[in-house]
Amino acid sequence: MESCFSLSAYDYELPRELIAQTPVEPRDQARMMVLWLRQRRWEHRRFFELPAFLQEGDVVVVNNSRVIPARLYGRLARGDRERPVEVLLVRSLSSEAAAPERWHALLRPSRRIRPGDVLRFPADVRATVVERTPEGDWVLAFESPRPLQTMLDDIGWMPVPPYIVRRDPSLAERDRRWYQTVYAKVQGSIAAPTAGLHFTPRVIQALQEKGVVWCEVTLHVGPGTFRPVRTPDVRHHRMDPEWYEIPPDVWAAIETARRRGRRVLVVGTTTTRALESAARHDPPCLSGWADVFIYPGYEFRVVRDLLTNFHLPRSTLLMLVCALGGRDFILAAYREAVRERYRFYSYGDCMLLLDA
């Protein structure tokens, strides 16, 4: 039997045509595979039916981080030659008043980039390459007519994953709406907390009318969420830290619900990592850097019920889901989802894991 610590233990076969390129509309029409973890069974539903699985006094916890248009397309000028460069902004390193603004960024292609190079972008924005970090990212110093954050809506594109192919500019423009949850508030993510993409105002209203408590936390999604695992033994992988913040009243609502035996439905792997990071401390640390890596063998302190999308093979996200539901059961459910032609990944369908 293959060890659950082996990277290859998280492989599965996925036909390319099942990788969703656009979301369903309305978004709450997505399919939802419901997994009953203790009973080891599943059923096929639609996301708009979610309120039927919750009762008065239950809690739903979501990540309200907002995706920024963090992908920039520029040109590297060196001598009399220019080369296209794609930049993914990761995190600002400057205060609002600082000039030039410094950012951590990922560059593609990066093989020929070196410190001192100047990258040029639309709207008179330019960036000087400062250095490469030990992790392989880059530090860029931006000069722009206005603070860069205020210009991203004009010159930036939504950082949809590379498996979502955008040859039609009109689709790329629609990603500004599609690749954002309806409750997104706090700017800072470079990838969407995708489990939340299925919510619509009518589903949220139905939950609240039923007496379900709606709670929001913030975790700014960074490269750590999607950086590939490269170690054959997954235990040697290290997660990039991501900033999280949990309001005290949210933590109190979660503790009250658990004490009363109510269900706490956690929406997404990023929300899971925020809550589990907080619970590792005594007293709970309600803001800080989440670097917890959750894989089979992990003992959950908070999370028992989870709403999540279908994730890439060998990803830390799939490992987290396997840690909660059991690797064999989760991979069997994935094979069933493939047979049933579910749509996978960021714009795809979802899975509801219930501790029952």
C-alpha positions in Angstrom: 0.0 0.0 0.0 1.3 3.4 -1.0 2.3 5.7 2.0 0.0 8.7 2.5 3.2 10.7 2.8 4.2 9.9 -0.8 3.6 12.7 -3.3 2.4 10.2 -5.9 -0.3 9.0 -3.5 -2.3 12.2 -4.5 -2.5 11.5 -8.2 -5.7 10.9 -10.1 -6.7 10.9 -13.8 -8.6 13.9 -15.0 -9.7 14.4 -18.7 -8.7 17.9 -19.8 -12.3 18.7 -20.9 -13.4 18.5 -17.3 -11.3 21.5 -16.3 -13.8 24.4 -16.1 -12.9 27.4 -18.2 -15.8 29.5 -17.1 -18.2 29.3 -14.1 -21.8 28.2 -14.4 -24.3 31.0 -14.3 -26.0 31.7 -12.0 -23.1 30.5 -9.9 -25.3 28.7 -7.3 -26.3 26.2 -10.0 -22.9 24.5 -9.7 -23.1 20.8 -8.8 -22.3 19.8 -5.2 -21.1 16.4 -4.3 -22.1 15.7 -0.6 -19.9 13.4 1.3 -21.1 11.9 4.6 -17.7 11.2 6.2 -18.7 8.8 9.0 -21.2 6.9 6.8 -18.7 6.7 3.9 -21.3 7.6 1.3 -22.0 10.4 -1.1 -24.9 12.0 -3.1 -25.2 14.4 -5.9 -26.9 17.8 -5.4 -26.7 21.4 -6.5 -25.1 24.2 -4.5 -28.3 26.2 -4.1 -29.5 23.3 -1.9 -26.8 24.0 0.7 -29.3 25.5 3.3 -31.1 22.1 3.5 -28.0 20.7 5.1 -27.8 23.3 7.9 -30.0 24.2 10.8 -30.7 27.2 13.1 -27.7 27.9 15.2 -25.2 26.4 12.8 -22.3 28.6 11.6 -20.9 29.3 8.2 -17.4 30.7 8.1 -16.1 32.3 4.8 -12.9 34.1 3.7 -13.8 37.7 2.7 -10.4 38.5 1.1 -10.8 40.3 -2.2 -8.7 39.4 -5.2 -6.6 42.2 -6.7 -5.9 42.5 -10.5 -2.4 41.4 -9.7 -1.3 40.2 -13.2 0.6 42.7 -15.3 1.9 42.4 -18.8 5.0 44.5 -19.5 8.2 44.5 -21.6 11.8 44.2 -20.6 14.0 46.6 -22.6 17.6 45.7 -22.8 19.7 47.4 -25.5 17.8 47.5 -28.7 15.6 44.5 -27.9 12.4 44.2 -26.0 10.9 41.0 -24.5 7.4 40.4 -23.1 7.3 39.8 -19.3 4.4 38.6 -17.2 4.4 39.8 -13.6 2.3 38.5 -10.8 2.3 40.8 -7.8 2.4 38.9 -4.5 2.6 41.4 -1.7 3.4 45.1 -1.2 6.5 45.7 0.9 5.9 49.5 1.2 3.9 51.8 3.3 1.3 53.9 1.4 3.6 57.0 1.4 6.7 55.2 0.2 8.1 55.9 -3.3 9.1 53.9 -5.2 6.6 51.2 -4.2 8.3 47.8 -3.6 6.5 44.6 -4.3 7.3 40.9 -4.0 6.4 39.4 -7.4 6.7 36.4 -9.6 8.1 36.9 -13.1 7.7 34.8 -16.2 9.9 34.2 -18.0 12.5 34.9 -15.4 15.6 33.0 -16.6 17.2 36.1 -18.2 16.0 38.7 -15.6 18.7 40.3 -13.5 18.8 43.1 -10.9 18.8 46.5 -12.5 16.6 45.5 -15.4 13.7 47.9 -16.1 10.2 46.6 -16.9 7.7 48.9 -18.7 4.0 48.7 -18.4 1.0 50.7 -19.8 0.0 54.1 -18.4 3.7 55.2 -17.8 4.3 52.5 -15.1 7.8 51.1 -14.8 9.5 48.8 -12.4 13.2 48.3 -11.6 14.3 44.8 -10.6 15.9 45.0 -7.2 16.8 41.5 -6.3 15.8 37.8 -6.3 14.7 36.4 -3.0 16.0 33.0 -1.6 12.5 31.6 -2.4 13.0 32.4 -6.1 10.6 35.4 -6.1 11.6 38.9 -7.1 11.5 42.4 -5.5 10.4 45.1 -7.8 10.5 48.9 -7.2 7.6 50.5 -9.1 7.3 54.1 -10.3 3.9 55.3 -11.4 1.9 58.5 -11.9 -0.4 57.4 -9.0 0.0 54.8 -6.2 0.2 51.4 -7.9 -2.7 50.0 -5.9 -5.0 52.6 -7.4 -3.9 51.8 -11.0 -4.3 48.1 -10.9 -7.9 48.3 -12.1 -6.7 50.1 -15.2 -3.5 48.1 -16.0 -3.9 44.8 -14.2 -5.7 41.6 -15.0 -7.3 39.1 -12.7 -4.8 36.4 -11.8 -6.7 33.3 -12.9 -4.7 30.1 -12.8 -2.8 29.0 -16.0 -5.2 26.1 -16.6 -7.9 28.7 -17.4 -7.0 29.7 -21.0 -7.9 33.2 -22.0 -7.6 33.9 -25.8 -10.8 36.0 -25.8 -10.2 39.4 -24.2 -13.9 39.7 -23.4 -13.6 36.6 -21.1 -10.6 38.0 -19.4 -12.7 41.1 -18.7 -15.5 39.0 -17.3 -13.1 37.4 -14.9 -13.1 40.6 -12.9 -16.6 39.6 -11.8 -16.4 35.8 -12.0 -13.1 35.4 -10.0 -14.5 37.2 -7.0 -16.8 36.1 -4.2 -20.0 38.2 -3.8 -18.9 39.0 -0.2 -15.3 40.0 -1.0 -14.3 43.0 1.0 -10.6 43.2 2.1 -8.1 43.7 -0.7 -5.1 41.4 -0.8 -5.4 38.0 -2.4 -3.7 36.9 -5.6 -6.0 33.9 -6.1 -9.6 33.6 -5.2 -10.9 31.5 -2.2 -12.7 29.5 -4.8 -15.1 27.5 -2.6 -16.9 30.8 -1.9 -17.4 31.6 -5.6 -20.6 29.5 -5.6 -22.5 31.8 -3.1 -25.1 34.1 -4.4 -27.1 36.7 -2.4 -30.2 34.4 -2.5 -28.3 31.5 -0.9 -26.8 33.8 1.8 -30.3 35.2 2.5 -31.8 31.7 2.7 -29.1 30.7 5.2 -29.7 33.8 7.4 -33.5 33.4 7.2 -33.0 29.8 8.5 -31.1 31.2 11.5 -27.6 30.1 10.3 -24.9 32.4 11.7 -22.8 34.0 8.9 -19.2 34.7 9.9 -16.3 36.2 7.9 -12.5 35.9 8.4 -9.7 37.2 6.2 -6.8 35.2 4.8 -5.0 36.8 1.9 -4.3 34.1 -0.6 -0.7 34.1 -1.8 1.7 31.7 -3.7 1.7 29.3 -0.8 -1.8 28.1 -1.7 -0.9 27.1 -5.2 2.9 26.6 -5.1 3.5 22.9 -6.2 4.9 20.3 -3.9 8.3 19.2 -5.2 9.4 16.8 -2.4 8.7 13.1 -2.9 7.9 12.9 0.8 5.2 15.5 1.4 6.3 16.0 5.0 9.3 17.9 3.7 7.2 20.5 2.0 7.0 24.0 3.6 4.1 26.3 3.1 4.6 30.0 2.3 3.0 32.1 5.1 -0.2 34.0 4.4 -1.7 36.8 6.5 -4.9 36.1 8.3 -7.2 37.9 10.7 -10.2 36.6 12.7 -12.5 39.0 14.4 -13.0 38.1 18.2 -16.7 37.9 17.8 -16.3 35.4 15.0 -14.1 33.2 17.1 -16.6 33.5 20.0 -19.5 32.4 17.6 -17.5 29.4 16.5 -16.7 28.3 20.1 -20.4 28.9 21.1 -21.6 26.7 18.3 -19.2 23.9 19.0 -20.1 24.0 22.7 -23.8 23.6 21.8 -23.1 20.8 19.4 -24.0 22.9 16.3 -22.3 22.4 12.9 -19.6 24.9 11.9 -19.3 24.8 8.1 -15.9 26.1 7.0 -15.9 27.4 3.4 -12.6 26.6 1.7 -9.1 25.5 2.5 -7.9 29.1 3.1 -10.6 29.6 5.8 -9.5 26.2 7.2 -5.9 27.2 7.4 -6.8 30.5 9.1 -8.9 28.8 11.8 -6.4 26.0 12.4 -3.5 28.4 12.6 -5.3 30.4 15.3 -6.2 27.3 17.3 -2.5 26.1 17.4 -2.0 28.8 20.1 -3.3 29.1 23.7 -4.9 31.5 23.8 -5.9 31.5 20.1 -3.9 33.8 17.9 -6.5 35.7 16.0 -4.1 37.4 13.5 -0.8 36.5 12.1 0.9 34.5 9.4 -0.6 31.1 8.6 2.0 28.6 7.5 0.3 25.4 8.8 0.6 22.5 6.3 -2.3 20.1 6.6 -1.9 16.6 5.3 -3.1 13.1 6.5 -2.1 12.6 10.1 -3.0 16.2 11.0 -5.3 16.5 14.0 -7.9 19.1 13.4 -8.7 21.5 16.3 -11.6 23.4 14.8 -12.7 22.1 11.4 -15.1 19.2 11.0 -17.3 20.2 8.1 -15.9 21.7 4.9 -17.1 23.1 1.6 -14.4 23.0 -1.0 -13.8 22.7 -4.8 -12.2 19.8 -6.6 -8.4 20.4 -6.5 -5.4 19.6 -8.7 -3.5 16.3 -8.2 -0.5 16.4 -5.9 -1.6 19.8 -4.5 -1.5 20.9 -0.8 -5.3 21.6 -1.2 -6.1 18.0 -2.1 -3.9 16.8 0.8 -5.8 19.0 3.2 -9.1 17.5 2.0 -7.7 14.0 2.4 -6.6 14.8 5.9 -10.2 15.6 6.8 -12.0 12.9 4.8 -9.5 10.2 4.5 -7.3 9.7 1.4 -8.9 6.6 0.1 -12.5 7.9 0.5 -11.7 11.3 -1.0 -9.9 9.8 -4.0 -12.8 7.4 -4.6 -15.1 10.4 -4.5 -12.9 12.1 -7.1 -13.0 9.1 -9.4 -16.8 9.2 -9.0 -16.9 12.9 -9.8 -14.9 12.2 -13.0 -17.3 9.4 -14.0 -20.2 11.8 -13.4 -18.6 14.6 -15.4 -18.2 17.1 -12.6 -16.4 20.3 -13.5 -13.0 20.7 -11.8 -10.8 23.4 -10.3 -11.4 27.1 -9.7 -14.4 27.6 -11.9 -15.7 24.1 -11.3 -18.2 22.3 -9.0 -17.8 21.7 -5.3 -17.8 19.1 -2.6 -19.5 19.3 0.8 -17.8 17.2 3.5 -20.1 16.6 6.5 -19.1 15.0 9.8 -22.0 12.6 9.9 
